[in-house]
Amino acid sequence: MTFFSGVIPPMVTPLLSHEQLDVESVDRLIPHLIDGGVNGIFVLGTTGEGPSLSYQIRYELVERTCEATAGKIPVLVGITDSCYSESLALAEHAQNSGAAAVVAAAPFYFQASTADLRSWFLRLADESPLPVMLYNMPSCVRATLDPDLIADLSEHQNIVGIKDSSGDLRYFEQICSSFRRPGRFCVFMGPEERLADAVAMGADGGVCGGANLLPHVYSTLYRVALDRRTDEIPALHRIIDSLFSEVYRDETRTMRLIPGLKHALSLTGICNDVTAPPFRGVSDLHAERIARAVPLLMSAAAQFTPVA
């Protein structure tokens, strides 16, 4: 039975241009994540700009990620699409490449009823060659996976969990209490700043974008939350709060998570800061703030990095 736990970062997609994958940077980023103690890698998610990428890049990224991880940790592949056949084709490619599971939000563009979504996910679960993790992302796909729907879907043997990015803690707590089944159905928190709270509610882990830059911070936060070492949590939260305020938000306090995170990674030499349209690069003022913040973040995070 497939089961996941811990920190599974939604990996950024390194690009040379919006039409070309930066393969060398993929090969640098993945060891950085593995050495940082993560428990898996999720490609083609929101932080990975999945819906903005060409199908050629999506397929190439899946292949390269599976090759680079070499079975050390599981690879989960986002297959969210407005076209069912494209989702299924990517699931089949993911299996052929060696991925462990696929992750699917509701199809976007057309407003789908709960009955429509139930039919779509059950068909995907029937036909996908890999286990399916549900992805509740209402801000991006205009549909919420309500608890009754999750209850139905969780009974399917090929649906193994859910990642919730709604930001609604009451909803998340209900999912944890109603549907989490250790070894059978896992529950993951999307908003990374709530990882410790999620673990306290019984979550199996988190999908934390900041782990691209600071994997040890998030993997340590997961472990201390799991062990209920609550006195160690505030120091880790201070680092994450700084990441949000100085890297994710620009000089106007507007959230610019993906461009900001990629620019921060470029300053570490892991990858450049090219983003796919519609995103633009960071402003000069935002770049200056990130340049000041990154050395401080890396220094603060170093205390949680095991000595080789």
N, C-alpha and C positions, 0 to 999 in steps of 0.2 A: 504494500500500500504506500503510495506517495504521500509524504508529509513534509512540511517546511516549517522552520522556526528561526528566530534570531533576526539579524539585520540583513535585509536584501536590498541594496541600493538600486534605485532606478538610474542606470548608468547613462551619463551624457553620451551623445554621439559625436565623436571627434570628426571634424570635416575639414577638408582642404578648400572646398567651395560647396555651395549648396547642391552641386551635382557630383561631388566626389568624396568618398570616405577617406579619412586619414588613417590608413591601416597601421602605420608605425605608432601613432598615438594610442590606438586601441591596444596595441601590444605593450605600451607603457602603463596605461591606465589599469588594466586588469591585474597585473602583479601588485600594483599599489593597493588595490582593493583587497586582494587576497591576503597580502601581508598585514593589512589593517584589521583582519579578523572578521570580515563579513561572512555571512552564511550562505550567500547565493548572489546572483546578479540578475537583474531584471532589465532587459533591453527593449527598446521601442515603446517605452512608456511616455508619460507626459514630459518628464525631465529629459528624456531621450529624444524629444521632438518627433516621436514616431509618426503621427499623422501628417507632418510636414515633409517627410522624406519620400523620395522616389522609391518605387518598389525595388529597383535595382540595388539601391543603397540598403534598404531594409534586409533584403536577402543576403547581401554581402556581409553586413554587420552580424547577422545571426551566425553565418558560417565562421567568420573570424573569431567571434567571441567564444564559440564552442571549441574551436581549435586552441585558442589561447588559454582557456581555463583547463583544458586537458583532463576533465573529469574531477578536478580538485573540489569544486563546488558546483551546485546545480545552476543551470541557466534557465531563466523563465523568459518567455518571448511574448511581447504584446502583439495581439492580432486584431485589435479594435479597428473596425472599418465600417463604412456605410454599405459595403457590398459583401454579402455572405460568402460567395465563392472565393473572394480574395482572402477573407479571414481563414477559411478552411485550407486554401492553398498554402498560406503562410504557416499554418499549423503543421501541414505535411512537410514543408521544407524544414521547419524547426526540428521535427522528429528525425529527418534524414541527416541533419547536421549534428545531432546528439544532444539537443535540449531536453530538459526534464519536464517542462510543463508550459502551457500557454496561459495568457492572462487576457481576458476579454471584458471590456465595458459594453454597454448597450450600443447598438448601431446609432449613429448620429444623423442629423439633417431632418428626416421625417419624424414627426411625433408618433411614438409607438405606445399602444396601450399595454397594460400589464399582461393581458392575454397574448399580445404580440410578442412581448419580451420573453414570456415563458416558453412559447413555441420556438423562438429563435435560439435561446440558450439550450433547451433540451435537444434540439436538432444538432447544435454544435457539439454538445456532450456526447451524443450518439455517434457522430461522424469523426470527431477529432481523434487522431491517433495518439495524442498526448493528453494527460490530465488537464482539466480546465480550472483555473482560478477566476472567480468572478471579480469584477472591478466596479465598485460603486463610485462614480465620478460625475455627480449631477451638474456641477458647474460647467463641465465641458460637453456633455452629451444630452443635457436637458431631460434626463430621466433618472429617477431614484429607484433603486432596487428595494422595494418595500419588504418588511419582515415576512409577510405571508408568502411573497414570491421566493424569498431566500429559503424559507422553510420547504417549499416544494422542490426547489432546485438542489438543496443540500442532500436530498434523498438519493440523487443520481450518483451511482458509483464512480463516474468519471468527473464529477465536480468535487474538488478537494479543498476549497476554501474561498475566502473573500478578502480583498483589499478594500478598505473603506476610506475614501478621501473626501467625505462629505463635510468633515469638521464638526459634526453634530455629536457631542459626547454622549448625550442621552440615547441617541440611535445606536452609537457604537457599543455602549454598555449593554443595551438590549440584545444586540447581535452576539456579544460575548457570552451572555448568560443563557441565551436560547439555542445557539447553534454551534458554539465551539465544542468539538469532540476530539480530544487529544488522540492523535494517531489516525484520525479519519477526516476531520474537517477543521481547517485552521483559519484563524482570523488575524488579519494584519492591519495595523494603523498606517494611514497615508501621511497626514500632517506630522512631520518629524519632531516638531517641538512638543508633541504630546506622547512621545514614545513611552516615557516612564509612567504616565497616567494610564496609558493603554495596557501596559504589562500588569499594573496593579489591578486592572479590571479583568485580567485573565487572557489578554491577547497573547498570541504566539510570537509576535515580533512586529517589526516596522519596516516600511519601505521609505528610507530616509535619503533625500536628495543630497543633503550636506555630506553624506558619507563618501561622495565622490572626492571631496577635498580632504575631509577629516575622518576617515573610516574608523580609526581607533576611538575617537570620541563617542561615536554612536554605538559601536560594538561594546565599549566599556559601559555606557549608559544602560544598554540592554541587560548586561550581566549584573550590574549593581541593583537595577530595578527588580530583576528576577530573584536576586538573593535578599531583597528587602533591606539593602544597605542604604537607607534613605539619607543618611548624613552625607553621603558622597555625591548625591544627585545635584545639589545647588551649584557646585563648581563646574560640573559638566553643562548645566543649563546656562551658566554665564557665557560660556564659549559659544553655545548655540544662539543665544540672544545676540551676541556680537556679530555672528555670521549673518543673522537676519538683518540687523540694523545697518551694517556697513557694506555687506556684499550683495544681499538680495534686494535691498531698497536703494533707490537712487537718491540724488540730492533733494528731490521734491518729496521723498518718502513713498514714491510709487514703487510697487513690487515689480522688480525686473529680475526674477530669480534665475532664469536660464542664461541670459546674457551675462549677468553678474557672476554666476557660478563658473561659467566658461572662462570669463576673463581672469578670475582668481586662479583657475587651473593653469591658465597660460603663464601666469607669473611663477608658478612652480616648475614649469618646463614639461608638464605632463601632456598638454595638448594646446592648440591655439584657441582663439576665441570666436571662430567663425560659427555663425548660427544660420539656420535655414529660414527663408522667408516664412512668415511675415516679420520675424524678429530682426531688429537692428542691433548693432553693437552698443556698448555702453557709452554714455556721454563722457566728455573729458573730465568733468567734475566727479562723476561716479568712478571713473577709472582712477583718479587721484585718491579717492576715499578707499577704494579696494587695495591700492598699492600700499597705503598706510596700514590697512587692517590685516593683510595676509601675514606679514612677519609676526605680528602679535598673536594672531590665531594659531599659527604653526608653533610658536613658542609655548603658548598655553596648552596646546594639545600634546606637546612632547612629553609632558609628565605622565601621560596615559599610554605612551608608546613603549612596548617592551624593549629592553636592551638586547640586541642580537648577541 
